[in-house]
């Protein structure tokens, strides 16, 4: 076993200590979920004549072709599935019936979040200890799918086709999957892994395409160490004026205007992006992390570093002095699942809105992880952090920079207040936004790590959905 394999095994074990892990036969698990979906479809189509059948398929690129013995080694991974139903079935109506059926056998059932173009109706739940993401799709023709059309009816099917196309494109499937495992762990450790609506970072499908691109570019690589080094070497040279697509090098692509942000193209359809919401702010952070990884790989080759340094956790909270903290709270888990899904979708673009403030030059660094914490007044609560770095404008040389975010924050709160269930759950959910200094954040994190409730400041010190206070 190589040094890199040992590092990966140790890191995976550490990250999986609290994760639910399935150790049984995955084929049996899939068959049980298929039967559950079949019952839901029969209930939905009960009044129709004839037999209507659906088909349950794996979606994730690192699961689509693996047998049960191999898949059981992917500890703590979500089991990604798509249930194909006839074109006559209305997916959003079918989803309600499916949710009622799933709740009889599963735990922690909630709506599944979408990811840009590949947004699809579905559910996330725990089934016999296994985290599952189950999406719905109509069994339809996807040959004319485009960015301009509504793809929700077939997006889960597109995701499976993308996974199949990726696996067909790589010269060595085993090496590609090992590289993808490395890259996903690295991206999560460095805080740059997330679905496209989570502040524009690259998600699972986007990273799979990046890894496949590297495998195509370096088919001579035979070891995991070689391909990981190639990954950082190639990605650190990525010019954001050129989209990344399978089967083409950067230099052979036609230059396109992508707004100063990396663009990863899906290997199906025409001009379909896997990163439709990738922001300039996220691109800056990706560039920084690619170059950091490449520098460390060079040192590893020279014997001046080891693989642990590549996967070191980002010192996000230690490296920044000012933060915007966004807390969302709810009276129940069911309300939180719906509220969180809405907030994640509609906080997209908040970094760009903040950086557009004219009173100073503001740089943001969102952390794409919602941190759960105990709130003395709410059943469930989660927090999100956006680091702020303020640079004074030339006219303010020598003066203390002044930043006024009230107008932007009120705009954000008003947008979130448009939640369709806001009236139904009035008084049963809330959202708070406030500035936090580094010492305050570190104290907050220490309290959370100890499992203690976090005391919130007085109402006048923050903005909330229910108060829309003008004080900040």
C-alpha positions in Angstrom: 0.0 0.0 0.0 1.4 3.4 -1.0 1.8 6.3 1.4 -1.1 8.1 -0.4 -3.3 5.1 0.0 -2.5 5.0 3.8 -3.4 8.7 4.1 -6.7 8.3 2.3 -7.6 5.3 4.3 -6.9 7.1 7.6 -8.8 10.2 6.5 -11.8 8.3 5.2 -12.0 6.4 8.5 -11.9 9.7 10.5 -14.6 11.2 8.4 -16.8 8.1 8.6 -16.7 7.6 12.4 -20.1 9.2 12.9 -21.5 8.4 9.4 -24.2 5.7 8.8 -22.6 2.8 7.0 -24.3 0.0 5.2 -22.5 -3.3 5.4 -25.1 -5.6 3.7 -25.9 -6.6 0.1 -26.4 -3.4 -1.9 -28.3 -5.3 -4.6 -30.8 -6.3 -1.9 -31.0 -2.7 -0.7 -31.6 -1.5 -4.3 -34.3 -4.1 -4.8 -36.1 -3.1 -1.6 -36.1 0.6 -2.6 -37.3 -0.5 -6.1 -40.3 -2.3 -4.5 -41.0 0.8 -2.4 -41.0 3.0 -5.5 -43.2 0.5 -7.3 -45.9 0.6 -4.6 -45.9 4.4 -4.8 -46.2 4.3 -8.6 -49.1 1.8 -8.3 -50.9 4.1 -5.8 -50.4 7.1 -8.0 -51.6 5.4 -11.2 -54.2 3.2 -9.5 -57.0 4.5 -11.6 -55.2 4.0 -14.9 -55.8 0.8 -17.0 -53.0 -1.6 -17.6 -49.7 -2.1 -15.7 -47.3 0.8 -15.4 -43.8 0.0 -14.4 -40.8 2.1 -13.4 -37.1 1.4 -13.4 -34.6 2.1 -10.6 -31.1 3.0 -11.7 -27.9 4.1 -10.0 -26.8 7.7 -10.8 -23.5 8.5 -9.1 -20.4 8.0 -11.3 -18.6 6.1 -8.5 -21.5 3.7 -8.0 -23.1 3.2 -11.4 -21.1 0.1 -12.3 -19.9 -1.2 -9.0 -21.2 -4.5 -7.5 -22.3 -4.8 -3.9 -18.9 -5.9 -2.6 -17.2 -2.8 -4.0 -19.9 -0.4 -3.1 -19.9 -1.4 0.5 -16.4 -0.1 0.8 -17.5 3.5 0.0 -18.1 4.3 3.6 -20.6 7.0 4.5 -21.4 7.7 0.8 -24.9 8.6 -0.3 -26.6 5.9 -2.4 -27.7 7.9 -5.5 -30.6 6.5 -7.4 -33.1 7.6 -10.1 -36.5 6.2 -10.6 -37.7 6.4 -14.2 -41.4 6.6 -14.7 -43.5 7.0 -17.9 -43.9 10.3 -19.6 -47.5 10.5 -18.6 -46.6 10.7 -14.8 -46.4 14.3 -13.4 -43.2 14.1 -11.3 -44.1 16.7 -8.7 -47.4 15.0 -8.0 -45.8 11.6 -7.9 -43.3 13.0 -5.4 -46.0 13.6 -2.8 -47.2 10.0 -3.1 -43.6 8.7 -3.0 -42.8 10.7 0.1 -45.8 9.2 1.9 -44.6 5.7 1.0 -41.0 6.3 1.9 -41.9 7.7 5.4 -43.4 4.3 6.3 -40.0 2.6 5.9 -37.3 5.3 6.1 -36.0 7.9 8.6 -35.1 11.6 8.2 -37.1 12.0 5.0 -36.6 15.4 3.3 -36.8 17.0 -0.1 -33.6 16.6 -2.2 -31.8 19.7 -3.2 -31.2 20.3 -6.9 -28.0 21.3 -8.6 -28.3 23.8 -11.3 -29.3 22.3 -14.6 -29.6 18.9 -13.0 -32.3 20.0 -10.5 -34.8 17.2 -10.2 -37.7 16.4 -7.9 -36.7 13.8 -5.3 -36.1 12.8 -1.7 -33.2 12.2 0.7 -33.6 9.7 3.5 -32.0 7.0 5.6 -33.0 3.5 4.6 -31.8 0.7 6.9 -28.9 2.9 8.0 -27.9 3.9 4.5 -28.2 7.6 3.4 -30.1 7.6 0.1 -30.8 10.3 -2.5 -33.7 9.2 -4.8 -34.6 11.4 -7.8 -37.6 11.1 -10.2 -37.4 11.4 -13.9 -39.6 10.7 -16.9 -38.4 8.1 -19.3 -38.2 10.5 -22.2 -36.0 11.6 -25.1 -33.1 13.8 -23.9 -31.5 14.4 -27.3 -32.9 18.0 -27.5 -32.1 19.0 -23.9 -30.6 22.6 -23.8 -29.9 25.3 -21.2 -33.0 27.2 -22.3 -35.5 24.3 -21.8 -37.1 23.1 -18.6 -35.1 20.0 -17.8 -36.6 19.0 -14.5 -38.6 16.1 -16.1 -35.4 14.4 -17.3 -32.6 15.9 -15.3 -32.0 12.8 -13.2 -31.8 10.8 -16.3 -29.3 13.3 -17.8 -27.2 12.8 -14.6 -27.1 9.1 -15.2 -26.2 9.6 -18.9 -23.4 12.0 -17.8 -22.0 9.4 -15.4 -22.1 6.7 -18.2 -20.4 9.1 -20.6 -17.7 9.9 -18.1 -16.9 6.2 -17.4 -16.8 5.5 -21.2 -14.4 8.4 -21.7 -11.6 7.5 -19.2 -8.8 5.0 -20.2 -8.7 3.4 -16.8 -11.9 3.3 -14.8 -10.3 2.0 -11.6 -7.7 4.7 -11.6 -10.3 7.4 -12.4 -12.5 6.4 -9.4 -9.5 6.4 -7.1 -8.6 9.9 -8.3 -12.2 11.1 -7.8 -12.1 9.8 -4.3 -9.0 11.8 -3.6 -10.3 15.0 -5.2 -13.6 14.8 -3.4 -11.9 14.4 0.0 -9.4 17.2 -0.8 -12.2 19.6 -1.9 -14.2 18.9 1.2 -11.2 19.4 3.5 -10.4 22.7 1.7 -14.0 24.0 1.8 -14.5 24.1 -2.0 -17.0 21.3 -2.5 -20.6 22.0 -2.9 -23.6 22.0 -5.3 -23.7 24.9 -7.6 -26.3 26.7 -5.5 -24.0 26.6 -2.5 -22.2 29.8 -3.4 -21.1 28.5 -6.8 -18.6 25.8 -5.8 -18.1 22.7 -7.9 -20.2 19.7 -7.0 -19.8 16.0 -7.4 -20.5 15.8 -11.1 -18.3 18.8 -11.9 -15.4 17.2 -10.0 -15.9 13.9 -11.8 -15.6 15.7 -15.2 -12.5 17.5 -14.0 -10.9 14.1 -12.9 -11.9 12.4 -16.2 -10.4 15.3 -18.1 -7.1 14.8 -16.3 -7.2 11.0 -16.9 -7.7 11.7 -20.6 -4.8 14.2 -20.7 -2.4 11.8 -19.0 -3.3 8.3 -20.1 0.2 7.1 -19.4 -0.3 7.6 -15.6 -0.5 4.2 -14.0 -0.3 5.0 -10.2 -2.6 7.0 -8.0 0.4 9.3 -7.0 1.1 10.1 -10.6 -2.5 11.0 -11.5 -3.0 13.1 -8.4 0.1 15.1 -9.2 -1.1 15.5 -12.8 -4.5 16.7 -11.5 -3.0 19.6 -9.6 -0.5 20.4 -12.4 -3.2 20.6 -15.0 -5.9 22.3 -13.0 -3.5 25.0 -11.7 -3.0 26.0 -15.3 -6.7 26.2 -16.1 -7.4 29.5 -17.9 -10.9 30.5 -16.8 -11.6 32.0 -20.3 -11.8 28.4 -21.6 -14.5 25.9 -20.6 -13.3 22.4 -19.5 -14.8 19.6 -21.6 -14.0 15.9 -22.1 -12.1 15.0 -25.2 -10.7 18.5 -25.7 -7.6 20.3 -24.3 -7.7 23.8 -23.1 -5.7 25.1 -26.1 -8.0 23.5 -28.7 -11.1 25.0 -27.3 -12.7 28.2 -28.7 -12.3 31.0 -26.3 -15.7 32.1 -24.8 -16.8 34.8 -22.4 -17.7 33.0 -19.1 -17.7 36.0 -16.8 -14.3 35.3 -15.2 -15.5 32.0 -13.7 -14.5 28.4 -14.4 -17.0 26.5 -16.6 -17.2 22.7 -16.7 -19.2 21.3 -19.6 -21.4 18.2 -19.4 -20.5 15.4 -21.9 -24.1 15.3 -23.2 -26.3 17.6 -25.1 -25.2 21.0 -26.5 -23.5 23.7 -24.3 -24.8 22.2 -21.1 -22.8 23.3 -18.0 -22.2 21.3 -14.9 -21.3 24.6 -13.1 -24.0 27.1 -14.2 -23.7 29.2 -11.0 -20.0 29.1 -10.5 -19.1 32.6 -9.3 -16.0 34.8 -9.7 -15.6 34.6 -5.9 -15.6 30.8 -6.0 -13.2 30.8 -9.0 -10.7 32.9 -7.0 -10.8 30.3 -4.2 -10.5 27.4 -6.6 -7.4 29.0 -8.3 -5.8 29.5 -4.9 -6.4 25.9 -3.9 -5.3 24.4 -7.2 -2.0 26.3 -7.0 -1.5 25.4 -3.4 -2.0 21.7 -4.2 0.5 22.0 -7.1 3.1 23.6 -4.9 2.8 20.8 -2.3 2.9 18.1 -5.0 6.2 19.6 -6.3 7.6 19.5 -2.7 6.4 15.9 -2.3 8.3 14.9 -5.5 11.4 16.6 -4.0 11.0 14.9 -0.6 10.2 18.1 1.2 6.5 17.4 2.0 4.1 14.5 2.4 0.6 13.7 1.3 -1.0 14.7 4.6 -0.3 18.3 3.7 -2.4 18.0 0.6 -5.5 17.0 2.6 -4.9 19.3 5.6 -8.1 21.0 6.7 -8.5 24.6 5.7 -7.9 27.1 8.5 -10.9 29.1 7.3 -11.8 30.5 10.7 -8.3 31.3 11.8 -7.3 33.1 8.5 -10.1 35.7 8.5 -11.0 38.5 10.9 -14.6 39.4 10.0 -17.5 37.2 9.2 -21.2 37.4 8.3 -23.0 34.7 10.2 -26.4 33.5 8.9 -28.5 31.4 11.3 -31.6 29.6 10.3 -33.9 28.1 12.9 -37.1 26.0 12.9 -39.5 24.5 15.4 -39.3 21.0 13.9 -37.0 18.9 11.6 -39.7 18.8 8.9 -39.9 22.6 8.7 -36.1 22.9 8.8 -35.7 20.6 5.8 -38.0 22.8 3.7 -36.7 26.1 5.0 -33.0 25.0 4.5 -33.8 24.0 0.9 -35.3 27.4 0.2 -32.4 29.3 1.8 -29.8 27.3 0.0 -31.4 28.0 -3.4 -32.0 31.7 -2.7 -28.7 32.6 -1.1 -27.1 31.9 -4.4 -25.4 35.1 -5.6 -25.2 36.7 -2.1 -21.4 36.8 -2.3 -21.6 38.9 -5.5 -24.2 41.2 -4.0 -21.9 41.8 -1.0 -18.9 42.5 -3.2 -20.9 45.1 -5.1 -21.1 47.4 -2.1 -19.5 50.7 -3.2 -18.4 52.1 0.2 -15.3 49.9 0.2 -13.6 47.1 -1.7 -15.0 43.9 -0.2 -13.9 40.3 -0.9 -15.9 37.4 0.4 -15.1 33.8 1.1 -18.2 31.7 1.8 -17.8 28.4 3.7 -20.1 25.9 1.9 -21.1 23.9 5.0 -24.1 24.6 7.3 -23.0 24.1 10.9 -25.6 22.6 13.2 -25.8 24.0 16.7 -28.1 24.1 19.8 -30.3 27.1 20.1 -32.1 27.7 23.5 -35.2 28.9 21.7 -35.5 26.6 18.7 -35.7 22.8 18.1 -33.2 22.8 15.3 -30.7 25.4 14.1 -27.9 25.7 11.5 -25.3 28.4 10.8 -23.5 29.5 7.7 -20.4 31.7 7.6 -19.1 34.1 4.9 -15.7 35.6 5.6 -15.2 39.3 4.8 -12.0 41.0 3.8 -12.2 44.7 3.6 -9.8 46.9 1.6 -10.1 50.7 1.7 -10.6 52.6 -1.5 -7.8 54.9 -2.7 -9.7 57.9 -1.4 -9.8 56.4 2.1 -6.0 56.0 2.4 -5.1 56.2 6.1 -8.7 56.2 7.2 -10.6 53.3 8.8 -12.7 51.6 6.1 -16.4 51.9 6.5 -18.8 49.2 5.3 -22.6 49.5 5.3 -24.4 46.2 4.4 -27.8 47.1 5.6 -29.4 47.6 2.1 -27.9 44.4 0.8 -29.0 42.4 3.9 -32.5 43.7 3.9 -32.8 42.8 0.2 -31.6 39.2 1.0 -34.1 38.9 3.9 -37.0 40.2 1.8 -36.1 37.6 -0.9 -36.1 34.8 1.7 -39.4 36.1 3.1 -41.0 35.1 -0.2 -40.8 31.4 1.0 -44.1 29.9 -0.1 -44.6 28.3 3.3 -43.8 31.4 5.3 -47.5 32.1 6.1 -48.2 28.5 6.9 -45.3 28.3 9.4 -45.4 31.8 10.7 -43.6 32.0 14.1 -42.1 28.5 13.6 -39.0 29.5 11.7 -36.6 32.4 11.5 -33.3 33.6 10.1 -30.7 35.9 11.7 -27.9 37.7 10.1 -25.1 39.5 12.0 -21.5 40.5 11.8 -19.0 38.4 13.9 -15.4 39.1 14.7 -12.9 36.3 14.7 -12.8 36.0 18.5 -16.6 35.9 18.6 -16.7 33.1 16.0 -14.0 31.1 17.7 -15.9 31.4 21.0 -19.1 30.3 19.2 -17.4 27.3 17.7 -16.0 26.3 21.1 -19.4 26.4 22.6 -20.8 24.3 19.8 -18.0 21.7 20.1 -18.8 21.4 23.8 -22.5 20.6 22.9 -23.8 23.6 24.7 -26.6 25.9 23.7 -25.5 29.1 22.0 -26.9 32.3 23.4 -27.9 34.8 20.8 -27.4 38.5 21.1 -30.4 40.9 21.7 -32.8 41.4 18.9 -31.4 44.9 18.1 -28.0 43.4 17.3 -29.2 41.3 14.4 -31.6 41.1 11.5 -34.2 38.3 11.4 -36.9 37.3 9.0 -39.6 37.9 11.6 -38.3 41.3 12.8 -36.6 42.8 9.7 -34.8 45.1 12.2 -33.0 48.0 10.6 -30.2 47.8 13.2 -27.0 45.9 12.5 
